[in-house]
Amino acid sequence: TMTDRPPESADIVFVGAGLGSLTCAVELARQGFTVCVFEQRHNPGGYAQHFEREGFDVDLSLHHIGGLDRGCMTHGVLRSLGVLERLELHRRERLFTAEFQDQTSYQLPNDERSLIEALASWFPRDAKGLEQLFRDVKSLKTDAFAPFVGSTDGIPLEERLSASYQTSTFEQLLRSYVSSPRLLVLLGQLWQSIGLPPSRSSAVFSACVFASSFADGAYSIGGGGQALT
C-alpha cells in the first residue's frame, strides 16, 4: 500500500524504491516480515520510470528485460514473486540493429542459436571463439550468482572460471575469444546498461548482463517499466 504515513514499526526498512528494493521487499513480505519502503519521488521504480511527450509514452531506461525465457533467472524470480503472470510480455524479434558509418547494418536476432549463427556468418574467422564465448559468459553468470542460489556444485572459488577474470575488463574478456574489430563493437553494444564502456567495466559483471541480454531472451513489457513496478 502506498501512503504518506509510515508505519509505527517495521521489521525491515528499504530506503529507495528501485527494482532491487522492491524485489527484496516483496520476497521478505512473502516470508512474513513487515516491510516498509521509502521513496522520495512521486513514482517508485528507480530507473523503471517513464514520461509522456507529444502523445508518446517513453521509458526512461528499461528498454527491454533479459533473462525472461522459461528456465532463466529473471523468469524464475518474477514467477516466484507472483509478478510474472501479471505482466504483458512481448518477446522482441531482434535484440537491436547496429548501423555503422559505412552504412553497413546488422540486425541481431533475439535467439541464442540464431544470433551465434548470424555473427559467425558475418565474422567467419571468429566462429569458433563465438561458440566458446557464449558458453563461458553463462558459466561466469552462474559463478557470480551461485552463492545466492545455492548452486556452487562444490567447486572451490579459485577453480571457477570467474577466478580467471576477477581483475579483467569486459574488453579483455571479449578479446580472449574474438578479434574482429567490428564484432567487438557489436558484442559491447549493451554497455549503456552497465554504465561503463567495455574497456572500463568489470568482466564478470558485464558477462552477467551479456548473458541475460544476448542469450537468455529479451522482452519488452506492455506499459513499460512502470507496469513492472
PyRosetta script that sets phi, psi and omega in degrees:
from pyrosetta import init, pose_from_sequence

init()
pose = pose_from_sequence("TMTDRPPESADIVFVGAGLGSLTCAVELARQGFTVCVFEQRHNPGGYAQHFEREGFDVDLSLHHIGGLDRGCMTHGVLRSLGVLERLELHRRERLFTAEFQDQTSYQLPNDERSLIEALASWFPRDAKGLEQLFRDVKSLKTDAFAPFVGSTDGIPLEERLSASYQTSTFEQLLRSYVSSPRLLVLLGQLWQSIGLPPSRSSAVFSACVFASSFADGAYSIGGGGQALT")
pose.set_psi(1, 128.7)
pose.set_omega(1, 177.1)
pose.set_phi(2, -89.1)
pose.set_psi(2, 130.0)
pose.set_omega(2, -177.6)
pose.set_phi(3, -153.7)
pose.set_psi(3, 156.9)
pose.set_omega(3, 174.3)
pose.set_phi(4, -86.4)
pose.set_psi(4, -7.3)
pose.set_omega(4, -179.3)
pose.set_phi(5, -104.6)
pose.set_psi(5, 110.1)
pose.set_omega(5, 178.1)
pose.set_phi(6, -70.7)
pose.set_psi(6, 154.3)
pose.set_omega(6, 177.9)
pose.set_phi(7, -68.9)
pose.set_psi(7, 161.9)
pose.set_omega(7, 179.9)
pose.set_phi(8, -69.7)
pose.set_psi(8, -26.6)
pose.set_omega(8, 178.7)
pose.set_phi(9, -153.6)
pose.set_psi(9, 157.1)
pose.set_omega(9, 177.4)
pose.set_phi(10, -154.5)
pose.set_psi(10, 148.1)
pose.set_omega(10, 177.2)
pose.set_phi(11, -69.6)
pose.set_psi(11, -39.3)
pose.set_omega(11, -175.2)
pose.set_phi(12, -139.1)
pose.set_psi(12, 135.9)
pose.set_omega(12, 179.1)
pose.set_phi(13, -121.1)
pose.set_psi(13, 133.1)
pose.set_omega(13, 174.0)
pose.set_phi(14, -111.0)
pose.set_psi(14, 134.4)
pose.set_omega(14, 175.9)
pose.set_phi(15, -105.7)
pose.set_psi(15, 109.1)
pose.set_omega(15, -174.7)
pose.set_phi(16, 105.2)
pose.set_psi(16, 125.6)
pose.set_omega(16, -175.3)
pose.set_phi(17, -106.6)
pose.set_psi(17, 50.8)
pose.set_omega(17, 172.0)
pose.set_phi(18, -74.4)
pose.set_psi(18, 176.2)
pose.set_omega(18, -177.1)
pose.set_phi(19, -63.6)
pose.set_psi(19, -32.1)
pose.set_omega(19, 177.3)
pose.set_phi(20, -64.9)
pose.set_psi(20, -47.1)
pose.set_omega(20, 178.1)
pose.set_phi(21, -62.4)
pose.set_psi(21, -44.6)
pose.set_omega(21, -178.3)
pose.set_phi(22, -63.5)
pose.set_psi(22, -40.3)
pose.set_omega(22, 179.1)
pose.set_phi(23, -61.8)
pose.set_psi(23, -48.6)
pose.set_omega(23, 180.0)
pose.set_phi(24, -64.2)
pose.set_psi(24, -39.6)
pose.set_omega(24, -177.8)
pose.set_phi(25, -64.3)
pose.set_psi(25, -43.2)
pose.set_omega(25, 179.8)
pose.set_phi(26, -64.3)
pose.set_psi(26, -43.5)
pose.set_omega(26, -179.4)
pose.set_phi(27, -64.7)
pose.set_psi(27, -43.2)
pose.set_omega(27, 179.6)
pose.set_phi(28, -65.9)
pose.set_psi(28, -38.1)
pose.set_omega(28, 176.3)
pose.set_phi(29, -63.8)
pose.set_psi(29, -37.9)
pose.set_omega(29, 176.4)
pose.set_phi(30, -62.6)
pose.set_psi(30, -29.6)
pose.set_omega(30, -179.7)
pose.set_phi(31, -84.6)
pose.set_psi(31, 2.4)
pose.set_omega(31, 174.1)
pose.set_phi(32, 100.2)
pose.set_psi(32, 2.9)
pose.set_omega(32, 179.0)
pose.set_phi(33, -82.6)
pose.set_psi(33, 150.7)
pose.set_omega(33, 171.0)
pose.set_phi(34, -87.7)
pose.set_psi(34, 121.4)
pose.set_omega(34, -171.5)
pose.set_phi(35, -122.3)
pose.set_psi(35, 139.8)
pose.set_omega(35, 174.2)
pose.set_phi(36, -128.8)
pose.set_psi(36, 132.3)
pose.set_omega(36, 179.5)
pose.set_phi(37, -117.4)
pose.set_psi(37, 124.1)
pose.set_omega(37, 178.7)
pose.set_phi(38, -100.5)
pose.set_psi(38, 138.0)
pose.set_omega(38, 178.4)
pose.set_phi(39, -144.9)
pose.set_psi(39, 130.6)
pose.set_omega(39, -177.5)
pose.set_phi(40, -83.0)
pose.set_psi(40, -23.3)
pose.set_omega(40, 179.6)
pose.set_phi(41, -79.4)
pose.set_psi(41, 164.2)
pose.set_omega(41, 178.6)
pose.set_phi(42, -66.7)
pose.set_psi(42, -37.5)
pose.set_omega(42, -179.6)
pose.set_phi(43, -110.6)
pose.set_psi(43, 136.1)
pose.set_omega(43, 172.7)
pose.set_phi(44, -76.8)
pose.set_psi(44, 173.7)
pose.set_omega(44, 173.9)
pose.set_phi(45, 120.9)
pose.set_psi(45, -11.9)
pose.set_omega(45, -180.0)
pose.set_phi(46, 61.9)
pose.set_psi(46, -122.0)
pose.set_omega(46, 179.5)
pose.set_phi(47, -71.2)
pose.set_psi(47, -14.7)
pose.set_omega(47, 179.9)
pose.set_phi(48, -83.2)
pose.set_psi(48, 58.5)
pose.set_omega(48, 179.0)
pose.set_phi(49, -111.2)
pose.set_psi(49, 165.0)
pose.set_omega(49, 175.2)
pose.set_phi(50, -144.5)
pose.set_psi(50, 165.8)
pose.set_omega(50, 174.8)
pose.set_phi(51, -143.4)
pose.set_psi(51, 158.0)
pose.set_omega(51, 179.7)
pose.set_phi(52, -110.3)
pose.set_psi(52, 135.5)
pose.set_omega(52, 178.9)
pose.set_phi(53, -151.2)
pose.set_psi(53, 124.3)
pose.set_omega(53, 176.6)
pose.set_phi(54, 52.7)
pose.set_psi(54, 41.3)
pose.set_omega(54, 176.7)
pose.set_phi(55, 84.8)
pose.set_psi(55, -1.2)
pose.set_omega(55, 179.5)
pose.set_phi(56, -106.1)
pose.set_psi(56, 141.7)
pose.set_omega(56, 174.7)
pose.set_phi(57, -101.4)
pose.set_psi(57, 114.6)
pose.set_omega(57, -170.7)
pose.set_phi(58, -115.2)
pose.set_psi(58, 127.4)
pose.set_omega(58, 173.4)
pose.set_phi(59, -74.6)
pose.set_psi(59, 136.5)
pose.set_omega(59, -179.4)
pose.set_phi(60, -69.7)
pose.set_psi(60, -40.2)
pose.set_omega(60, -174.2)
pose.set_phi(61, -145.3)
pose.set_psi(61, -36.0)
pose.set_omega(61, -169.3)
pose.set_phi(62, -82.4)
pose.set_psi(62, 74.2)
pose.set_omega(62, -174.9)
pose.set_phi(63, -72.0)
pose.set_psi(63, -36.0)
pose.set_omega(63, 171.8)
pose.set_phi(64, -156.0)
pose.set_psi(64, 164.1)
pose.set_omega(64, 179.8)
pose.set_phi(65, -120.4)
pose.set_psi(65, 128.9)
pose.set_omega(65, 176.9)
pose.set_phi(66, -92.6)
pose.set_psi(66, 169.5)
pose.set_omega(66, 175.8)
pose.set_phi(67, 77.7)
pose.set_psi(67, 20.7)
pose.set_omega(67, -176.9)
pose.set_phi(68, -100.4)
pose.set_psi(68, 2.9)
pose.set_omega(68, 170.6)
pose.set_phi(69, -65.0)
pose.set_psi(69, 148.8)
pose.set_omega(69, -178.9)
pose.set_phi(70, -57.1)
pose.set_psi(70, 132.6)
pose.set_omega(70, -179.3)
pose.set_phi(71, 92.6)
pose.set_psi(71, -9.4)
pose.set_omega(71, 179.6)
pose.set_phi(72, -90.1)
pose.set_psi(72, 167.9)
pose.set_omega(72, -167.1)
pose.set_phi(73, -64.2)
pose.set_psi(73, -50.2)
pose.set_omega(73, -177.5)
pose.set_phi(74, -63.3)
pose.set_psi(74, -39.4)
pose.set_omega(74, 176.4)
pose.set_phi(75, -56.8)
pose.set_psi(75, -46.7)
pose.set_omega(75, -178.3)
pose.set_phi(76, -66.2)
pose.set_psi(76, -40.4)
pose.set_omega(76, -180.0)
pose.set_phi(77, -64.3)
pose.set_psi(77, -48.9)
pose.set_omega(77, -177.6)
pose.set_phi(78, -67.1)
pose.set_psi(78, -33.4)
pose.set_omega(78, 177.6)
pose.set_phi(79, -67.5)
pose.set_psi(79, -43.6)
pose.set_omega(79, -178.2)
pose.set_phi(80, -66.1)
pose.set_psi(80, -28.2)
pose.set_omega(80, 179.6)
pose.set_phi(81, -82.1)
pose.set_psi(81, -7.1)
pose.set_omega(81, -177.7)
pose.set_phi(82, 78.4)
pose.set_psi(82, 20.6)
pose.set_omega(82, -176.6)
pose.set_phi(83, -100.6)
pose.set_psi(83, -33.1)
pose.set_omega(83, -170.2)
pose.set_phi(84, -55.9)
pose.set_psi(84, -47.1)
pose.set_omega(84, -174.9)
pose.set_phi(85, -70.7)
pose.set_psi(85, -10.8)
pose.set_omega(85, 179.7)
pose.set_phi(86, -94.6)
pose.set_psi(86, -0.4)
pose.set_omega(86, -178.0)
pose.set_phi(87, -100.9)
pose.set_psi(87, 146.9)
pose.set_omega(87, 173.1)
pose.set_phi(88, -97.1)
pose.set_psi(88, 99.6)
pose.set_omega(88, -173.9)
pose.set_phi(89, -96.8)
pose.set_psi(89, 139.7)
pose.set_omega(89, 176.8)
pose.set_phi(90, -128.7)
pose.set_psi(90, 114.2)
pose.set_omega(90, 178.4)
pose.set_phi(91, -73.0)
pose.set_psi(91, 125.7)
pose.set_omega(91, -176.8)
pose.set_phi(92, -69.9)
pose.set_psi(92, 142.9)
pose.set_omega(92, 178.5)
pose.set_phi(93, -68.1)
pose.set_psi(93, -37.5)
pose.set_omega(93, 178.5)
pose.set_phi(94, -139.7)
pose.set_psi(94, 157.2)
pose.set_omega(94, 177.4)
pose.set_phi(95, -67.0)
pose.set_psi(95, -53.6)
pose.set_omega(95, 176.8)
pose.set_phi(96, -169.8)
pose.set_psi(96, 170.1)
pose.set_omega(96, 173.4)
pose.set_phi(97, -114.5)
pose.set_psi(97, 127.8)
pose.set_omega(97, 178.8)
pose.set_phi(98, -108.6)
pose.set_psi(98, 127.8)
pose.set_omega(98, 179.2)
pose.set_phi(99, -119.1)
pose.set_psi(99, 131.3)
pose.set_omega(99, -178.1)
pose.set_phi(100, -103.5)
pose.set_psi(100, 167.1)
pose.set_omega(100, -175.0)
pose.set_phi(101, -63.0)
pose.set_psi(101, -23.7)
pose.set_omega(101, 179.0)
pose.set_phi(102, -85.7)
pose.set_psi(102, 13.2)
pose.set_omega(102, 177.9)
pose.set_phi(103, 76.8)
pose.set_psi(103, 2.6)
pose.set_omega(103, 175.0)
pose.set_phi(104, -70.7)
pose.set_psi(104, 135.2)
pose.set_omega(104, -176.9)
pose.set_phi(105, -125.5)
pose.set_psi(105, 137.1)
pose.set_omega(105, 178.4)
pose.set_phi(106, -123.8)
pose.set_psi(106, 123.0)
pose.set_omega(106, 175.7)
pose.set_phi(107, -103.8)
pose.set_psi(107, 113.0)
pose.set_omega(107, -173.7)
pose.set_phi(108, -90.6)
pose.set_psi(108, 118.8)
pose.set_omega(108, -179.2)
pose.set_phi(109, -64.5)
pose.set_psi(109, 150.9)
pose.set_omega(109, 178.2)
pose.set_phi(110, -96.8)
pose.set_psi(110, 59.7)
pose.set_omega(110, 177.8)
pose.set_phi(111, -159.8)
pose.set_psi(111, 126.9)
pose.set_omega(111, -170.8)
pose.set_phi(112, -56.0)
pose.set_psi(112, -51.5)
pose.set_omega(112, -177.3)
pose.set_phi(113, -64.8)
pose.set_psi(113, -44.5)
pose.set_omega(113, 178.5)
pose.set_phi(114, -63.8)
pose.set_psi(114, -36.0)
pose.set_omega(114, 179.8)
pose.set_phi(115, -66.8)
pose.set_psi(115, -46.9)
pose.set_omega(115, 179.5)
pose.set_phi(116, -60.6)
pose.set_psi(116, -43.4)
pose.set_omega(116, -179.5)
pose.set_phi(117, -64.8)
pose.set_psi(117, -39.6)
pose.set_omega(117, 178.8)
pose.set_phi(118, -65.7)
pose.set_psi(118, -46.8)
pose.set_omega(118, 179.4)
pose.set_phi(119, -62.4)
pose.set_psi(119, -39.8)
pose.set_omega(119, 179.7)
pose.set_phi(120, -66.1)
pose.set_psi(120, -34.3)
pose.set_omega(120, 178.4)
pose.set_phi(121, -70.9)
pose.set_psi(121, -31.3)
pose.set_omega(121, 178.6)
pose.set_phi(122, -80.8)
pose.set_psi(122, -31.7)
pose.set_omega(122, -176.2)
pose.set_phi(123, -131.9)
pose.set_psi(123, 70.4)
pose.set_omega(123, -171.3)
pose.set_phi(124, -60.0)
pose.set_psi(124, -30.9)
pose.set_omega(124, -178.2)
pose.set_phi(125, -68.3)
pose.set_psi(125, -17.3)
pose.set_omega(125, -179.4)
pose.set_phi(126, -105.7)
pose.set_psi(126, 11.5)
pose.set_omega(126, -175.1)
pose.set_phi(127, -58.4)
pose.set_psi(127, -46.3)
pose.set_omega(127, -178.1)
pose.set_phi(128, -65.1)
pose.set_psi(128, -42.3)
pose.set_omega(128, 179.8)
pose.set_phi(129, -65.3)
pose.set_psi(129, -34.4)
pose.set_omega(129, 178.6)
pose.set_phi(130, -62.5)
pose.set_psi(130, -44.2)
pose.set_omega(130, 179.0)
pose.set_phi(131, -57.6)
pose.set_psi(131, -46.0)
pose.set_omega(131, -178.3)
pose.set_phi(132, -70.0)
pose.set_psi(132, -37.1)
pose.set_omega(132, 179.1)
pose.set_phi(133, -59.3)
pose.set_psi(133, -47.5)
pose.set_omega(133, -178.1)
pose.set_phi(134, -66.1)
pose.set_psi(134, -33.9)
pose.set_omega(134, 176.0)
pose.set_phi(135, -66.7)
pose.set_psi(135, -42.9)
pose.set_omega(135, -172.5)
pose.set_phi(136, -76.8)
pose.set_psi(136, -32.6)
pose.set_omega(136, 178.5)
pose.set_phi(137, -65.4)
pose.set_psi(137, -32.4)
pose.set_omega(137, 176.8)
pose.set_phi(138, -70.3)
pose.set_psi(138, -34.9)
pose.set_omega(138, 174.9)
pose.set_phi(139, -65.5)
pose.set_psi(139, -39.7)
pose.set_omega(139, 178.2)
pose.set_phi(140, -64.3)
pose.set_psi(140, -39.1)
pose.set_omega(140, 177.6)
pose.set_phi(141, -64.6)
pose.set_psi(141, -42.6)
pose.set_omega(141, 177.3)
pose.set_phi(142, -60.6)
pose.set_psi(142, -43.5)
pose.set_omega(142, 177.7)
pose.set_phi(143, -58.2)
pose.set_psi(143, -44.9)
pose.set_omega(143, -174.9)
pose.set_phi(144, -65.7)
pose.set_psi(144, -36.6)
pose.set_omega(144, -174.9)
pose.set_phi(145, -98.3)
pose.set_psi(145, -5.9)
pose.set_omega(145, -176.4)
pose.set_phi(146, -54.3)
pose.set_psi(146, -43.6)
pose.set_omega(146, -179.5)
pose.set_phi(147, -61.1)
pose.set_psi(147, -24.3)
pose.set_omega(147, -176.0)
pose.set_phi(148, -91.5)
pose.set_psi(148, -24.1)
pose.set_omega(148, -177.6)
pose.set_phi(149, -111.3)
pose.set_psi(149, 2.8)
pose.set_omega(149, 174.6)
pose.set_phi(150, 67.7)
pose.set_psi(150, 36.1)
pose.set_omega(150, -178.5)
pose.set_phi(151, -123.2)
pose.set_psi(151, 45.2)
pose.set_omega(151, -177.9)
pose.set_phi(152, -73.3)
pose.set_psi(152, -17.3)
pose.set_omega(152, 179.8)
pose.set_phi(153, 57.8)
pose.set_psi(153, 19.9)
pose.set_omega(153, 176.5)
pose.set_phi(154, 72.6)
pose.set_psi(154, 10.2)
pose.set_omega(154, -179.0)
pose.set_phi(155, -83.4)
pose.set_psi(155, 123.5)
pose.set_omega(155, 178.9)
pose.set_phi(156, -58.8)
pose.set_psi(156, 148.6)
pose.set_omega(156, -176.5)
pose.set_phi(157, -55.5)
pose.set_psi(157, -42.6)
pose.set_omega(157, -175.7)
pose.set_phi(158, -69.9)
pose.set_psi(158, -12.7)
pose.set_omega(158, -179.8)
pose.set_phi(159, -100.1)
pose.set_psi(159, -2.2)
pose.set_omega(159, 179.8)
pose.set_phi(160, -83.0)
pose.set_psi(160, 158.1)
pose.set_omega(160, -179.3)
pose.set_phi(161, -58.1)
pose.set_psi(161, -35.8)
pose.set_omega(161, -177.5)
pose.set_phi(162, -60.5)
pose.set_psi(162, -26.3)
pose.set_omega(162, 179.1)
pose.set_phi(163, -62.5)
pose.set_psi(163, -27.9)
pose.set_omega(163, -179.0)
pose.set_phi(164, -75.4)
pose.set_psi(164, -17.8)
pose.set_omega(164, -173.8)
pose.set_phi(165, -121.4)
pose.set_psi(165, 16.9)
pose.set_omega(165, -175.4)
pose.set_phi(166, -59.4)
pose.set_psi(166, -35.4)
pose.set_omega(166, -177.5)
pose.set_phi(167, -109.5)
pose.set_psi(167, 12.5)
pose.set_omega(167, -176.7)
pose.set_phi(168, -92.9)
pose.set_psi(168, 157.1)
pose.set_omega(168, 170.5)
pose.set_phi(169, -89.5)
pose.set_psi(169, 165.9)
pose.set_omega(169, 178.4)
pose.set_phi(170, -66.4)
pose.set_psi(170, -34.1)
pose.set_omega(170, 177.1)
pose.set_phi(171, -62.3)
pose.set_psi(171, -42.1)
pose.set_omega(171, 177.8)
pose.set_phi(172, -63.0)
pose.set_psi(172, -39.6)
pose.set_omega(172, 176.9)
pose.set_phi(173, -62.1)
pose.set_psi(173, -49.3)
pose.set_omega(173, -178.5)
pose.set_phi(174, -60.1)
pose.set_psi(174, -42.0)
pose.set_omega(174, -177.4)
pose.set_phi(175, -68.1)
pose.set_psi(175, -17.4)
pose.set_omega(175, 176.5)
pose.set_phi(176, -78.7)
pose.set_psi(176, -7.1)
pose.set_omega(176, 179.6)
pose.set_phi(177, -118.0)
pose.set_psi(177, -38.8)
pose.set_omega(177, -175.2)
pose.set_phi(178, -134.0)
pose.set_psi(178, 163.5)
pose.set_omega(178, -175.5)
pose.set_phi(179, -134.1)
pose.set_psi(179, -15.5)
pose.set_omega(179, -178.5)
pose.set_phi(180, -64.0)
pose.set_psi(180, 123.0)
pose.set_omega(180, -176.2)
pose.set_phi(181, -55.3)
pose.set_psi(181, -42.2)
pose.set_omega(181, -177.3)
pose.set_phi(182, -71.0)
pose.set_psi(182, -34.5)
pose.set_omega(182, 176.2)
pose.set_phi(183, -64.8)
pose.set_psi(183, -40.1)
pose.set_omega(183, 177.6)
pose.set_phi(184, -60.6)
pose.set_psi(184, -37.8)
pose.set_omega(184, 177.9)
pose.set_phi(185, -66.2)
pose.set_psi(185, -44.4)
pose.set_omega(185, -179.9)
pose.set_phi(186, -62.0)
pose.set_psi(186, -43.1)
pose.set_omega(186, -177.3)
pose.set_phi(187, -71.1)
pose.set_psi(187, -19.0)
pose.set_omega(187, 179.4)
pose.set_phi(188, -101.0)
pose.set_psi(188, 11.0)
pose.set_omega(188, -172.2)
pose.set_phi(189, -65.3)
pose.set_psi(189, -26.6)
pose.set_omega(189, -175.8)
pose.set_phi(190, -89.5)
pose.set_psi(190, 21.7)
pose.set_omega(190, -178.2)
pose.set_phi(191, -64.2)
pose.set_psi(191, -21.6)
pose.set_omega(191, 178.6)
pose.set_phi(192, -65.1)
pose.set_psi(192, -20.0)
pose.set_omega(192, 175.2)
pose.set_phi(193, -77.0)
pose.set_psi(193, -13.3)
pose.set_omega(193, -177.9)
pose.set_phi(194, -102.8)
pose.set_psi(194, -37.5)
pose.set_omega(194, 178.7)
pose.set_phi(195, 104.9)
pose.set_psi(195, -10.9)
pose.set_omega(195, 177.4)
pose.set_phi(196, -134.9)
pose.set_psi(196, 146.9)
pose.set_omega(196, 176.9)
pose.set_phi(197, -68.8)
pose.set_psi(197, 162.6)
pose.set_omega(197, -177.5)
pose.set_phi(198, -54.8)
pose.set_psi(198, -28.5)
pose.set_omega(198, -179.3)
pose.set_phi(199, -71.1)
pose.set_psi(199, -12.2)
pose.set_omega(199, -176.6)
pose.set_phi(200, -126.8)
pose.set_psi(200, -8.5)
pose.set_omega(200, -175.1)
pose.set_phi(201, -92.3)
pose.set_psi(201, 155.5)
pose.set_omega(201, 179.1)
pose.set_phi(202, -63.7)
pose.set_psi(202, 132.9)
pose.set_omega(202, -179.7)
pose.set_phi(203, -61.7)
pose.set_psi(203, -45.8)
pose.set_omega(203, -174.8)
pose.set_phi(204, -70.8)
pose.set_psi(204, -46.2)
pose.set_omega(204, 179.2)
pose.set_phi(205, -62.5)
pose.set_psi(205, -44.0)
pose.set_omega(205, 179.5)
pose.set_phi(206, -63.7)
pose.set_psi(206, -35.3)
pose.set_omega(206, 177.4)
pose.set_phi(207, -63.1)
pose.set_psi(207, -35.5)
pose.set_omega(207, 177.5)
pose.set_phi(208, -64.2)
pose.set_psi(208, -45.1)
pose.set_omega(208, 178.3)
pose.set_phi(209, -64.6)
pose.set_psi(209, -42.3)
pose.set_omega(209, 179.7)
pose.set_phi(210, -60.0)
pose.set_psi(210, -48.4)
pose.set_omega(210, -178.2)
pose.set_phi(211, -61.7)
pose.set_psi(211, -42.7)
pose.set_omega(211, -180.0)
pose.set_phi(212, -64.5)
pose.set_psi(212, -41.4)
pose.set_omega(212, -173.7)
pose.set_phi(213, -84.0)
pose.set_psi(213, -41.4)
pose.set_omega(213, -173.6)
pose.set_phi(214, -91.1)
pose.set_psi(214, -27.3)
pose.set_omega(214, -171.2)
pose.set_phi(215, -116.9)
pose.set_psi(215, -22.4)
pose.set_omega(215, -170.2)
pose.set_phi(216, -106.2)
pose.set_psi(216, 11.2)
pose.set_omega(216, 175.3)
pose.set_phi(217, 91.7)
pose.set_psi(217, 118.5)
pose.set_omega(217, -179.5)
pose.set_phi(218, -105.7)
pose.set_psi(218, 133.5)
pose.set_omega(218, -176.3)
pose.set_phi(219, -131.7)
pose.set_psi(219, 152.0)
pose.set_omega(219, 165.9)
pose.set_phi(220, -105.2)
pose.set_psi(220, 158.3)
pose.set_omega(220, -176.6)
pose.set_phi(221, -114.4)
pose.set_psi(221, 130.3)
pose.set_omega(221, 174.3)
pose.set_phi(222, -59.8)
pose.set_psi(222, 124.2)
pose.set_omega(222, -175.8)
pose.set_phi(223, 92.3)
pose.set_psi(223, -5.6)
pose.set_omega(223, 175.1)
pose.set_phi(224, 73.4)
pose.set_psi(224, -162.2)
pose.set_omega(224, -176.2)
pose.set_phi(225, -61.6)
pose.set_psi(225, -32.8)
pose.set_omega(225, 179.9)
pose.set_phi(226, -67.2)
pose.set_psi(226, -28.1)
pose.set_omega(226, 175.5)
pose.set_phi(227, -65.8)
pose.set_psi(227, -38.7)
pose.set_omega(227, 176.2)
pose.set_phi(228, -66.5)
pose.set_psi(228, -44.3)
pose.set_omega(228, 178.6)
pose.set_phi(229, -58.1)
pose.dump_pdb("model.pdb")
